[in-house]
Amino acid sequence: MTITIWFSLLAICLLGAMSPGPSLAMIAKHSLAGGRMNGLIAAWAHAAGIGIYAFATIIGLAVVLEQSPMLFKGISLAGAAYLAYLGVNALRSKGGVAAKLEGGEPVTYMQSAREAFLISILSPKIALFFIALFSQFVALGNELMNKVIIVSTPLIVDGLWYTFITLVLSSPIIVDRIRSQAQLIDRLSGVVLILLAARVVWTI
């Protein structure tokens, strides 16, 4: 793989990681509710899901999804159901930002890792991202080193981006400013997640 091709891969991965969506909301929730360590765990658990998608693309998952509409619909519906579940919980303030910030409800590291990993691995947006953009690099994956680069680049980029988000949000000054608006953040996050779930179902 030439440096030019790698920079193209890097640019695509950066755009994918930085685009706002449910993943950003999830990392923010755990950074604010549990603290910096919870946010970091969530960030790298999410990145692990990205790495799995990258590896799956290398072994031909993109081709399978393109040739099996029913399988793709199943993945999309599973992702939409999970988004809706998170949205309803946020609207009810059960396990959301408001409940944990105001009520002092503890957030375990396992919960942060599980929710971040699931939002990554069940996201139709991420599946579409890898099928539409990332799969163009699959042809370069014949050599072992190329495979390692193709899989590790999106994983590391995603982890570092959400690590940066966590460090920003876990700053005491920022947390104090957000704390007073925690319930509003919960409500807005819930609405956005439900709308995203509805959009996925509508476009299937």
Backbone bond lengths (Angstrom), bond angles and torsions (degrees), N, CA, C in turn:
res aa  C-N    CA-C-N  psi(-1)  N-CA   C-N-CA  omega(-1)  CA-C   N-CA-C  phi
1 M - - - 1.469 - - 1.525 109.57 -
2 T 1.323 116.47 127.05 1.454 120.38 179.62 1.525 110.11 -78.03
3 I 1.326 116.19 162.15 1.466 121.39 -179.93 1.528 110.83 -64.06
4 T 1.341 116.31 -33.13 1.468 120.08 179.11 1.521 111.15 -64.91
5 I 1.325 115.88 -45.14 1.463 119.69 178.56 1.526 110.31 -64.18
6 W 1.344 116.65 -39.03 1.470 119.32 179.69 1.522 111.23 -64.86
7 F 1.326 117.18 -39.00 1.466 119.81 177.43 1.534 110.88 -63.65
8 S 1.323 117.22 -35.32 1.460 120.58 175.63 1.525 110.33 -63.78
9 L 1.334 116.06 -44.13 1.461 121.10 176.84 1.519 110.65 -61.92
10 L 1.329 116.96 -43.73 1.462 121.80 179.72 1.522 111.46 -61.38
11 A 1.345 116.49 -43.63 1.465 120.60 -179.60 1.521 111.36 -62.46
12 I 1.331 116.65 -43.34 1.466 120.72 179.27 1.525 110.59 -63.50
13 C 1.328 116.66 -41.92 1.467 120.36 179.77 1.527 111.55 -65.98
14 L 1.327 116.87 -38.40 1.462 120.40 177.72 1.533 111.38 -63.67
15 L 1.330 115.80 -44.16 1.461 119.51 179.07 1.525 110.74 -62.97
16 G 1.324 116.26 -40.49 1.450 119.69 179.14 1.517 112.56 -64.93
17 A 1.330 117.18 -42.14 1.464 121.23 -178.70 1.530 111.95 -69.66
18 M 1.324 116.70 -37.17 1.463 120.41 -173.85 1.523 113.72 -83.53
19 S 1.317 117.76 -12.38 1.464 119.14 -179.76 1.523 109.41 -68.88
20 P 1.349 117.53 130.77 1.463 120.38 -177.70 1.524 111.53 -68.34
21 G 1.309 115.83 149.52 1.457 120.56 179.87 1.514 111.02 174.83
22 P 1.332 117.69 -164.35 1.461 121.26 -177.44 1.526 113.28 -63.51
23 S 1.324 117.75 -28.53 1.470 119.37 178.90 1.522 110.77 -64.19
24 L 1.324 116.78 -43.25 1.459 120.67 178.12 1.527 110.49 -62.29
25 A 1.330 116.69 -42.40 1.460 120.60 178.83 1.526 111.02 -61.85
26 M 1.331 116.58 -39.39 1.462 120.96 -179.14 1.523 111.34 -66.97
27 I 1.333 117.67 -46.94 1.463 120.55 -179.83 1.527 109.87 -63.78
28 A 1.328 116.99 -40.05 1.462 120.65 178.62 1.517 111.16 -62.89
29 K 1.325 116.92 -40.81 1.465 120.68 -178.98 1.523 110.73 -60.18
30 H 1.318 117.12 -47.13 1.462 119.57 -176.45 1.525 112.04 -75.33
31 S 1.326 117.26 -29.28 1.462 119.85 175.92 1.521 110.86 -67.07
32 L 1.334 115.78 -40.55 1.462 120.66 -178.35 1.520 111.88 -78.11
33 A 1.326 116.26 -40.30 1.459 119.88 -173.65 1.524 112.69 -81.18
34 G 1.331 116.76 -40.80 1.454 119.52 -174.88 1.513 114.52 -101.80
35 G 1.318 116.61 -24.95 1.455 119.36 -177.45 1.515 112.12 112.61
36 R 1.309 114.65 -177.80 1.464 120.62 -173.31 1.521 112.65 -61.05
37 M 1.349 118.12 -44.29 1.459 120.06 -177.32 1.523 111.16 -64.63
38 N 1.338 117.38 -40.76 1.458 120.23 176.61 1.519 110.96 -60.96
39 G 1.330 116.08 -41.77 1.457 120.33 179.21 1.515 112.23 -63.71
40 L 1.337 116.51 -41.62 1.462 120.38 179.30 1.525 111.28 -65.92
41 I 1.330 116.40 -40.86 1.466 119.96 177.63 1.519 110.16 -63.53
42 A 1.343 115.95 -44.11 1.467 120.03 178.26 1.521 110.63 -62.22
43 A 1.326 117.04 -40.35 1.467 121.36 -178.64 1.526 111.33 -60.15
44 W 1.328 116.91 -45.42 1.465 119.31 -175.57 1.520 112.34 -83.65
45 A 1.342 117.60 -23.04 1.462 119.75 171.22 1.528 109.51 -67.83
46 H 1.332 116.14 -39.91 1.464 121.03 175.61 1.530 109.86 -62.91
47 A 1.329 116.02 -42.67 1.466 120.25 179.09 1.524 111.14 -62.72
48 A 1.334 116.95 -34.36 1.466 119.99 177.80 1.525 110.57 -62.07
49 G 1.344 116.61 -39.39 1.455 120.10 176.03 1.517 111.83 -62.89
50 I 1.328 115.79 -38.74 1.464 120.65 176.51 1.524 110.10 -62.36
51 G 1.321 116.01 -42.21 1.460 120.04 178.91 1.523 112.22 -62.23
52 I 1.334 115.92 -37.56 1.468 119.69 178.06 1.526 110.49 -64.56
53 Y 1.339 116.88 -42.27 1.461 119.79 177.09 1.526 110.82 -61.67
54 A 1.327 116.35 -41.46 1.460 119.69 179.72 1.525 110.75 -63.13
55 F 1.327 116.61 -44.68 1.461 120.85 179.30 1.525 110.81 -64.54
56 A 1.338 116.44 -41.68 1.462 120.55 179.37 1.521 111.03 -62.50
57 T 1.337 116.18 -36.78 1.457 119.63 177.99 1.521 110.61 -64.38
58 I 1.319 116.37 -40.94 1.459 121.38 179.82 1.527 110.89 -59.46
59 I 1.322 117.48 -40.17 1.471 119.69 -175.86 1.523 112.30 -88.82
60 G 1.327 116.79 6.99 1.453 119.19 170.80 1.504 116.99 106.38
61 L 1.358 117.94 14.31 1.455 119.00 -179.72 1.531 111.62 -63.93
62 A 1.318 116.35 -33.86 1.460 119.36 179.92 1.526 110.71 -59.42
63 V 1.316 116.51 -42.29 1.466 120.82 178.92 1.523 110.59 -64.83
64 V 1.330 116.21 -41.84 1.468 120.50 179.56 1.523 110.96 -61.01
65 L 1.317 116.13 -44.98 1.464 119.94 -178.64 1.523 111.43 -65.46
66 E 1.324 116.14 -41.07 1.459 119.69 -179.90 1.528 111.68 -65.71
67 Q 1.324 116.81 -32.41 1.457 120.37 -176.71 1.526 112.75 -94.21
68 S 1.335 117.46 -7.09 1.468 121.14 -178.45 1.520 109.86 -128.10
69 P 1.332 117.16 81.96 1.471 120.65 -177.93 1.525 113.42 -57.12
70 M 1.324 117.72 -35.49 1.459 120.16 -178.68 1.529 111.43 -65.81
71 L 1.334 116.45 -39.15 1.459 120.26 177.13 1.518 110.65 -63.94
72 F 1.330 116.41 -43.80 1.461 120.20 178.90 1.522 111.22 -63.59
73 K 1.340 116.85 -39.93 1.462 119.93 177.83 1.522 111.07 -63.13
74 G 1.326 115.84 -38.15 1.463 119.33 178.99 1.515 112.04 -63.24
75 I 1.339 116.69 -43.80 1.460 121.03 177.43 1.525 110.70 -63.60
76 S 1.321 116.64 -42.11 1.461 120.91 179.70 1.521 111.73 -63.07
77 L 1.328 116.82 -43.90 1.466 120.63 -179.98 1.532 111.01 -66.22
78 A 1.333 117.05 -38.62 1.460 119.82 177.13 1.523 110.67 -62.67
79 G 1.320 116.27 -42.17 1.453 120.00 177.61 1.519 112.45 -64.79
80 A 1.340 116.58 -41.35 1.466 120.83 179.13 1.526 110.81 -63.94
81 A 1.329 116.69 -40.67 1.465 120.53 179.72 1.527 110.79 -63.10
82 Y 1.318 116.50 -39.50 1.464 119.59 -179.88 1.526 111.21 -69.88
83 L 1.324 116.82 -39.45 1.463 120.15 176.14 1.526 110.83 -61.09
84 A 1.345 116.43 -43.62 1.456 120.65 179.35 1.528 111.06 -63.28
85 Y 1.326 116.13 -40.61 1.472 121.05 178.44 1.531 110.76 -60.46
86 L 1.334 116.64 -46.50 1.459 120.33 178.12 1.520 111.33 -63.23
87 G 1.345 116.40 -38.66 1.457 120.45 -179.81 1.516 112.73 -65.05
88 V 1.317 116.66 -44.66 1.473 120.63 178.98 1.518 110.36 -63.08
89 N 1.330 117.48 -42.04 1.464 120.54 178.05 1.524 111.60 -61.53
90 A 1.330 115.98 -39.75 1.457 119.54 179.33 1.520 111.24 -66.69
91 L 1.331 117.85 -40.58 1.462 121.25 178.72 1.524 111.35 -64.11
92 R 1.320 116.24 -34.15 1.467 120.62 179.27 1.524 112.05 -87.21
93 S 1.324 116.61 -3.08 1.462 122.64 -177.68 1.514 111.96 58.41
94 K 1.338 116.57 36.37 1.457 121.28 175.31 1.524 107.88 -104.47
95 G 1.313 114.99 103.24 1.454 118.74 179.82 1.513 112.70 83.80
96 G 1.332 117.08 7.69 1.449 119.52 179.75 1.512 112.72 -95.06
97 V 1.318 115.84 -169.85 1.460 120.95 -176.51 1.518 111.39 -61.65
98 A 1.338 116.77 -47.27 1.459 119.95 -175.54 1.514 112.02 -61.78
99 A 1.314 116.74 -46.31 1.463 120.32 -177.04 1.524 111.44 -62.26
100 K 1.323 117.64 -41.17 1.459 120.14 -175.77 1.529 112.13 -79.65
101 L 1.306 117.47 -35.47 1.454 119.11 179.54 1.521 111.80 -73.73
102 E 1.319 116.45 -42.55 1.451 120.23 -175.05 1.520 112.45 -87.39
103 G 1.331 117.64 -33.78 1.454 120.49 -176.77 1.515 114.08 -94.28
104 G 1.320 117.66 -9.70 1.442 120.79 -179.63 1.525 113.69 72.67
105 E 1.304 117.78 20.09 1.463 121.03 -179.93 1.528 109.57 -66.17
106 P 1.328 117.32 125.83 1.467 119.47 -177.76 1.524 111.72 -69.97
107 V 1.312 114.42 148.97 1.459 121.26 176.27 1.514 107.63 -118.06
108 T 1.311 117.08 119.14 1.455 119.63 -178.60 1.522 110.70 -78.73
109 Y 1.315 114.96 156.47 1.453 119.50 176.50 1.530 110.61 -62.71
110 M 1.336 115.97 -37.21 1.458 119.93 179.88 1.521 111.24 -63.68
111 Q 1.338 117.03 -39.63 1.461 120.39 178.74 1.521 110.72 -64.28
112 S 1.325 116.06 -42.68 1.466 119.73 178.68 1.522 110.74 -61.98
113 A 1.335 116.25 -44.26 1.461 119.99 -179.38 1.525 110.85 -65.98
114 R 1.333 116.63 -43.53 1.472 120.22 -176.22 1.526 111.42 -64.71
115 E 1.320 116.82 -48.86 1.466 119.49 -176.17 1.521 111.56 -66.33
116 A 1.330 117.02 -40.57 1.468 119.87 179.97 1.525 111.12 -67.27
117 F 1.331 115.84 -40.01 1.470 119.26 178.98 1.524 110.67 -64.66
118 L 1.338 117.07 -43.35 1.464 120.41 -177.93 1.528 111.75 -67.87
119 I 1.335 117.34 -38.26 1.466 119.34 179.80 1.526 109.88 -66.30
120 S 1.326 116.30 -26.38 1.458 120.93 177.61 1.521 111.32 -79.59
121 I 1.317 116.27 -50.27 1.462 120.56 -171.99 1.524 112.22 -75.69
122 L 1.348 118.31 -20.72 1.468 121.38 -178.90 1.530 113.15 -103.92
123 S 1.320 116.92 7.22 1.462 119.75 -176.04 1.534 112.26 -81.60
124 P 1.325 118.05 115.73 1.473 120.19 175.40 1.524 112.03 -60.56
125 K 1.335 116.47 -30.52 1.462 120.48 179.74 1.529 110.29 -62.17
126 I 1.319 116.66 -41.98 1.455 120.47 -179.89 1.524 110.54 -69.14
127 A 1.338 115.62 -39.44 1.464 119.15 176.93 1.526 110.77 -60.22
128 L 1.309 116.31 -45.71 1.463 120.65 178.25 1.514 111.47 -62.88
129 F 1.331 115.69 -38.97 1.460 120.69 179.74 1.522 111.07 -58.65
130 F 1.322 116.00 -47.85 1.457 119.19 -177.90 1.518 112.29 -71.57
131 I 1.320 117.47 -33.84 1.466 119.63 179.30 1.529 110.75 -69.79
132 A 1.328 115.58 -46.08 1.464 120.22 -173.69 1.532 113.25 -77.32
133 L 1.326 117.58 -36.53 1.452 120.24 -172.38 1.530 113.77 -114.76
134 F 1.317 115.66 -49.79 1.453 119.76 -171.57 1.521 112.88 -71.60
135 S 1.339 116.60 -29.88 1.464 120.07 -175.45 1.524 112.75 -63.52
136 Q 1.314 116.93 -17.11 1.464 118.96 179.18 1.526 112.01 -66.68
137 F 1.330 116.59 -15.88 1.460 120.17 179.78 1.524 112.93 -94.58
138 V 1.341 116.88 -3.04 1.464 120.60 -177.29 1.521 111.02 -61.01
139 A 1.322 117.78 -36.22 1.465 121.24 -178.67 1.528 112.15 -62.24
140 L 1.337 115.97 -19.25 1.457 119.58 -179.99 1.521 111.98 -86.86
141 G 1.341 115.69 -2.77 1.448 118.95 -171.82 1.510 115.39 -90.55
142 N 1.317 118.89 24.55 1.464 120.96 -179.01 1.528 111.19 -73.13
143 E 1.322 117.12 -39.14 1.453 121.09 179.15 1.527 110.15 -86.21
144 L 1.326 116.49 148.29 1.464 121.72 -176.74 1.524 111.84 -59.79
145 M 1.338 117.11 -43.43 1.462 120.15 -178.85 1.519 111.24 -63.19
146 N 1.337 117.21 -39.51 1.454 120.00 177.16 1.526 111.10 -63.78
147 K 1.316 116.77 -39.32 1.465 120.46 177.63 1.524 110.81 -61.38
148 V 1.318 115.97 -44.22 1.471 120.55 179.75 1.525 110.41 -61.70
149 I 1.327 116.60 -43.11 1.468 120.65 -179.21 1.529 110.78 -65.90
150 I 1.330 116.61 -44.21 1.460 121.02 -177.22 1.522 111.36 -64.86
151 V 1.313 117.45 -36.64 1.467 120.94 179.95 1.525 111.59 -79.82
152 S 1.327 117.62 -41.25 1.467 120.77 -173.71 1.529 113.16 -76.35
153 T 1.326 117.74 -29.45 1.472 119.33 -177.43 1.524 112.65 -61.23
154 P 1.339 120.32 -54.83 1.464 118.71 178.81 1.521 112.68 -64.51
155 L 1.326 118.20 -34.15 1.463 120.98 179.18 1.532 110.48 -62.50
156 I 1.324 116.70 -49.49 1.466 120.73 -177.76 1.517 111.31 -68.61
157 V 1.332 117.54 -41.83 1.469 120.67 178.98 1.526 110.77 -60.27
158 D 1.330 116.52 -46.01 1.461 120.44 -179.78 1.528 110.86 -63.57
159 G 1.336 116.75 -45.19 1.455 119.72 -179.81 1.511 112.92 -62.68
160 L 1.335 117.16 -42.70 1.460 120.83 -179.77 1.530 111.72 -68.23
161 W 1.337 116.86 -38.71 1.459 119.46 179.29 1.531 111.27 -62.58
162 Y 1.325 116.94 -47.81 1.462 119.39 -178.73 1.529 111.77 -75.95
163 T 1.318 118.03 -20.32 1.466 120.02 169.37 1.521 109.56 -65.26
164 F 1.322 116.30 -43.66 1.471 120.62 176.58 1.526 110.72 -60.32
165 I 1.343 117.20 -44.73 1.461 121.17 178.56 1.527 110.37 -59.60
166 T 1.342 116.26 -43.15 1.459 121.11 179.96 1.522 111.62 -62.54
167 L 1.315 117.20 -44.69 1.466 120.65 -179.24 1.522 111.29 -63.36
168 V 1.314 116.61 -36.49 1.471 120.12 177.98 1.522 110.65 -68.55
169 L 1.339 116.63 -48.43 1.462 120.69 -175.12 1.523 113.15 -73.02
170 S 1.331 117.96 -24.80 1.457 119.98 -178.50 1.524 112.72 -88.18
171 S 1.321 116.93 4.74 1.457 120.55 173.97 1.523 109.36 -66.98
172 P 1.338 119.06 131.00 1.471 121.21 -177.48 1.520 113.61 -54.77
173 I 1.314 117.59 -38.25 1.466 120.24 -178.77 1.513 110.81 -63.56
174 I 1.323 116.89 -45.40 1.462 121.02 -179.46 1.513 110.85 -68.53
175 V 1.343 116.76 -40.57 1.462 120.02 179.60 1.522 111.15 -61.47
176 D 1.334 117.08 -41.79 1.465 120.27 179.53 1.523 111.32 -62.08
177 R 1.321 116.99 -36.74 1.463 120.33 179.38 1.520 111.51 -70.89
178 I 1.329 115.74 -36.17 1.458 119.92 -177.67 1.526 111.90 -79.64
179 R 1.344 116.98 -28.25 1.453 121.36 -175.04 1.527 112.14 -53.87
180 S 1.343 116.42 -41.27 1.463 119.84 -177.55 1.526 112.40 -69.41
181 Q 1.334 116.49 -18.75 1.462 120.93 -179.67 1.529 111.50 -109.23
182 A 1.337 116.92 19.53 1.468 120.29 -173.62 1.523 112.39 -60.86
183 Q 1.329 116.97 -42.79 1.461 118.80 -177.32 1.522 110.83 -66.80
184 L 1.323 117.19 -38.94 1.460 120.89 177.58 1.529 110.21 -63.38
185 I 1.334 116.53 -40.74 1.457 120.64 177.99 1.518 110.11 -61.02
186 D 1.340 116.14 -41.89 1.456 120.48 177.17 1.517 111.59 -58.58
187 R 1.324 116.36 -48.68 1.465 120.74 -176.90 1.526 110.80 -63.15
188 L 1.331 116.45 -45.80 1.466 120.02 -179.16 1.521 110.86 -65.00
189 S 1.348 117.08 -41.61 1.458 120.31 178.61 1.519 110.78 -61.92
190 G 1.343 116.08 -41.06 1.458 120.05 179.82 1.516 112.10 -61.85
191 V 1.334 116.23 -45.03 1.462 120.89 -179.93 1.524 110.82 -63.00
192 V 1.341 116.45 -44.91 1.467 120.51 -179.21 1.522 110.86 -62.61
193 L 1.334 117.48 -43.15 1.461 120.79 -178.85 1.523 111.25 -64.84
194 I 1.322 117.01 -40.95 1.465 120.31 179.47 1.531 110.60 -67.92
195 L 1.318 117.03 -40.70 1.466 120.49 177.44 1.533 111.02 -63.24
196 L 1.325 116.41 -39.68 1.456 119.67 177.27 1.523 111.12 -63.94
197 A 1.339 116.19 -40.69 1.467 120.13 177.71 1.527 110.67 -63.17
198 A 1.342 116.74 -43.12 1.461 120.94 179.70 1.524 111.09 -64.26
199 R 1.330 116.56 -38.17 1.466 120.46 179.78 1.526 110.68 -65.18
200 V 1.339 116.34 -39.59 1.465 119.75 178.12 1.528 110.67 -61.78
201 V 1.336 115.72 -47.21 1.460 119.96 -179.85 1.527 110.48 -62.76
202 W 1.328 117.39 -40.57 1.460 121.86 -177.25 1.524 111.81 -64.89
203 T 1.335 116.48 -33.28 1.480 120.13 -174.89 1.523 112.20 -90.08
204 I 1.342 118.46 -7.55 1.467 119.78 178.33 1.518 111.12 -70.40
